[in-house]
């Protein structure tokens, strides 16, 4: 487990660090007091924060409460004295897991960390995140836009990781973030033996406190380093760490893509209402059947749809043989402006039909109503 230890006492900080490292934990030592809490949470992204040096007053608990509210995946242990009954109650209300005296006894510290480790491991075992795959039927269909912007909406209340599996020409990160990633999926694959929650988080670009993207390689040649077994290992870990794992796929069905599709809870092929898109959708549908996927694993999405389109929804439904078809309205200028600026659409166009549909789509995934699990978008994306 990755632990951030915060204390203004450098000697004490080193002692705690050695104790925890001896137990096999990855430890980040932060020299500072309460003002270091937020920075440590953002920069280190630990699973546990061990905070020493507080005077244990109400104002300091507000700092702790900020961490538990904005970073709910981080557990907090306080080391402080004295410990009045009133303070202990307020500390628990602020989200603190345990309060230990300072200086702390080594055995008591190890025992407390072990308890929290066991609880976090048990919670991850019980709560498995959902894998959602987005795949274009034709280049430019809008699958990457849909995946990246939906991820931003889901992350308002849930933890989300988007993995860019368009390995040769993936650019999902640029849809919601400016700048190049420090590391990519290829770096994780190259050091797969190091894979744990901390390494995965550190290799991803953090878009918001609850939304991260694991980028495709900047150098297309490095895509050759990524194997299906790497994807399997990453997904096995990711679903224990995130509520939703979104996969942005290319339309090439190779062994790696099939591995990702096998793991998906739902596949969202995205097409436009034109003949090339519909033809490719039929090809994909045939391939999905050959792979043994159940019909309800796939939800077809028509993007940039307009009522005046030459090919209507009825024609597409008959061609694909599906009873349900979902649409995302056309808002080319608005969407294109958001992409060019590297911003999620919801941040600049909340009143648009597309932004509304994405927000409601995310809500349906988080809290589906009984009897609506088969069709996630039908009720929500009828903006055409």
N, C-alpha and C positions, 0 to 999 in steps of 0.2 A: 504494500500500500504506500502511496506517496503522501508524505506528511510535511507540512510547513510548520516550522517552529519559530515563534516570534518572541523575542525577549530583548530588553535593553541591557541585560547583563551578558556580556560576551563570553565570560568564563562559564556561566551557567548554561548558556546556549550550546556551547561545545560539549558540555557534559551530557545534556539531554540528547544531542545529536548522536553521540557515540553509543549511548544506551539503545536508541531506536535502531540504528544501523546494525548493531549486533543481533537484533531480532529479524533482520532481513528486510527492513523497510527502506524505501528511497526517501531521503530526508533533505529538505531545503531549509537552510538556516537564514533567518531574517533578523538582522540587528535593528531593533526599533521597538516602539510602543504601539499604542492604539491607532495612531495615524498610519501605521504600516499595514493594517488589516486589509483594507480594500486593494492596495497595490499587490499584496501577496496573493490574494485570491485571484486577481486578474492575471498576474504574470506567471505564478507557479501552478495554478489550477490543481491544487491538492485535493485529495479525498478527505483529509483530516487536517484541521488547523489546531495547533497546540499553542495557546496564548498565555504568556507570562508577563508580569509587570503591571497589571491593571490595579488601580486602587479600588476597583469593584464598586464604583458609584453608578448612579442611574445614567449619566451621560455616556459612560463607557459601554454600558449595555446596549445603548442605541447603536454603537459601532458594530457590536456583535450581531444585533438584530438585523442590520443591513446585510450582513453576510448570509445569514440564514434565509432572508427573504429573497435576495437577488442571486444567491448561489445555493439553492436548496440541496444540491448533491454534496456539499461540503459539510462534514460533521465538525463540531467545535468542542474542544475541552479547554476550560479555564484553569489556570494555576494562580491562586490568590488567597490571601488571608487578610482579615478575618472573614469567616463565613457565617453570617447571621441567617436564621431561618427565612427572614423576609427576602434577603438577597438571593438565597437559593431558589426560592419560588420565582422571583423576577428573572433569574438567569434561565430557568427552564422555559419560562414564557417567551424569552428572547430567542429560544432555539438551541441553547447550550445542551450538549449531551451529558457532560459530567463536569463537576467542579472538584478540583483537588487542591490540597494545601501547597503553598510555596514557601520554601523549597520542597519539592516533591520526593517522596521515597521512591527509589528505583523500582522496587517490586510493585508498588501501587501504580506507578506509571505504566509499566509493562502490562499489568493486569487490565487497566482501563483501556489501553490501546487494543488489547486482544479482544475485549468485549465488543468494542465498536467494529473492529475488523470482522468479527463473526456476524454481527448484525447486518453490516453492509453486504457481506457476501451472501447471506441468506436472502436479503431483499432482492438482490440482483438475480438470484437463482429463480425466485418466484415471479419476478416481473420481467418478461421478455418483450423487447421492443418489436414493433412491426416493420417489416421490410417492404417498401413500396418502390416499384421499378417504373421508370418513365422512358419510353422508347419511341423515336420518330418513325413514321411509316415512310417518310421521305425527308431529305435534307431541308431544313428551314421550316419544319412543321410546327415548331414552338414547344417541343418537349423540354428543352433546357430551361426556357423561360418559365414554364409551368412548374417544373421541379424546384428551381431555385426560389421562386417567389412563394410557392406553397410552403417551402421549408421555413421561410421567414415568418409566415403567418402561424404555423404550428409552434414555432419557438416562443411565441408570446406566453404560452402556458406550459409547454412541454420541452424536453431536451431533444435536440435534433442533430443528426450528422448526415450530411449529404456527401456521397462518394462519387466522384466523377470517373465513370468507367468508359468514357469515350477516350480511349488511351492515346490514340494518334493525334487527335485534334480537339481534345476537350478544352472548353473555356468556360465552364460553369461558374468558376469563381468570379470572372470578370462581369457577370451579370449583376452581382450584388456587392462587389468589393473592388477597390482600385489597388493596383500594385501586384507584384508577383509573389507567389508563396515562397516561404523559406525552405519548405520541404514538400514532398509530394508522395503519391501512392507508390511510386518507384522506390523512394527512399525507405518506406516502410517494408516493402517487399525485399529489398536488399538486406535489411537487418531484421528479418522476420523472427529470428530467435530472441530478439529483445522485446517482442510485442507484449505489451501490457497496457492497462488503462492510461497510465501516465504517458507512455510513448505515443500511443494513438492520439491523445489530446494534444501533445506537443507538436505532432506532425501535421495537425490540421490548422487551418486558418479560422480564427474565432471571429465570426461576423457580429454576434451579439452574445450576451452572457449564456444563452442556451442554444445557440446555433453555430455550428462549425461545418467547414467544408474541407474534405480531404481531396486535394486537387490532383488532376491528371498530370503526368510528367510534362515539364516545359519542353524537353527535348523528345520528339516523337520516337527517336531511336531507343530510348530507355523503356518504351512500352514492352519491348521484347523480354525485359527482366521480370515482368509480372506474370505469374502462373495461376491457374485455377485454384491450386492449393493455397496460394497466398490469399486469394479472395475469400475462400472458405474460412481460413483462420481469422481474418479481419472481421468478417461478418459474425462469426461465433462470439467474438469479443464485443463487437459494437452493439449487438442486441442486448447485452447485459449492462451496458453503460448509457444507452439512449432510449428514449421512448419511441422515437421514429428514426429509421435509417432509410434515407432516400437514395436511390441509385439512378444516376443519369447515364443512360446507355446509348451507344451508337446503334445503327440498324444492321450491323454485321453480326450474324449469328455464328460465333466461333465457340470453342470449348469454354473460354472464360465467361463470355456473355451467358451461355447456357447455365453455367454454374450459378451465376447471379440470379437468373430468372427462376431457377429451381428453388432458390431460397426465398423468393418474393412471396409475400402474403397476397399482394395484388399487383397486376401488371396494367399499366395505363399506356397503350399505344396511342400516339397522337397523330392525326392526319388533318389535312385541309380538304375542303369540299371541291376537289378537282380530280380529273381522271387519273393522273399519275399516283396521287395519294391513295385513292380507292383501290387501284390495282395492287399497289404494294401492301395495302392492308389485307387484301385477300391472300397474298403470298404469306404474310406473317401468320394469318389465321390458320392456314394449312400447316405451317411449321409448328405452331403451338399444339395443334391436334396431334401431330406426329410425335411430339415430345410427351404426350399423355397428360397435358394440362386440362383440368376441368374447365368447362365454359365460364363458370362464375369466378375464375381466377383473373379474368380479363375484363376491363372496363374501357370501352372505346370512347375516345374524346375527339370531337371535331373542333379544331381551333380556328380563330379568325372567321367565324361563321357569320354570314349575312343572309337574310331572307331572300335576297335577289340572286343568290348563287345559282349558277347554271345547273348544278347537280344538287337536288334537294335532299333533305334528311330521309324522306321515305325511300328514295332510290338507294341511298347508302345502306339503309337498314335491310332492304330486300337483297342487296348484293352480298352483304356480310351474313345475312340470315340471323340477325339479332333483333330482339324485341325492344331493347333499350339502346339509346344513343345519346351522348351528352355533348353539349356545345359550350364553347367559350366565345364570347362576342368579339367582333373585330374592333380593335382600337389601335391601329397601326402606329399612328403618330405618337400617341401617348406611351405605348409600350416601347417603341424604338427609342424615344427620348430617355426613358428610364434605363434601358440597356446601355446606351451610349454614355450615360453618366455613371454607370456602375452602381445604380441604386435599385433597391426593391421597389416595385410599383406601389405597394401599400404605403410607403413613406411619403409619396408625393401626389398620389391620386386616389385618396380614400373614397371620393365620391363617384368614381368611375364604375361602370358595370363590371369590368374585369376585376378590379380590386375587391368589389363586394363579393363577387362569385368566389374568389380565392379565399376570402375570409370565411365565408360560409362553408366552403369545401373543407377547410381546416377544422372548423367546428364539428362537422359531421364525422370526421375521422376521429376526433377526440372523444365525442359523446354521441355516438350513433343511437338513433331511436330504435326501439324494438321493431323488427320486421323490415328495417331499411338497410341491413348489412349488404344485400346483394347489389344494390345500386346506390353508390355513394354520390354520384354527381347529377343524377336525373332530376331530382327535386331542386337542386341548387343552381345549376348552370343553364337554366332555360331563359337566357337573356336575349335570345334571337327573336 
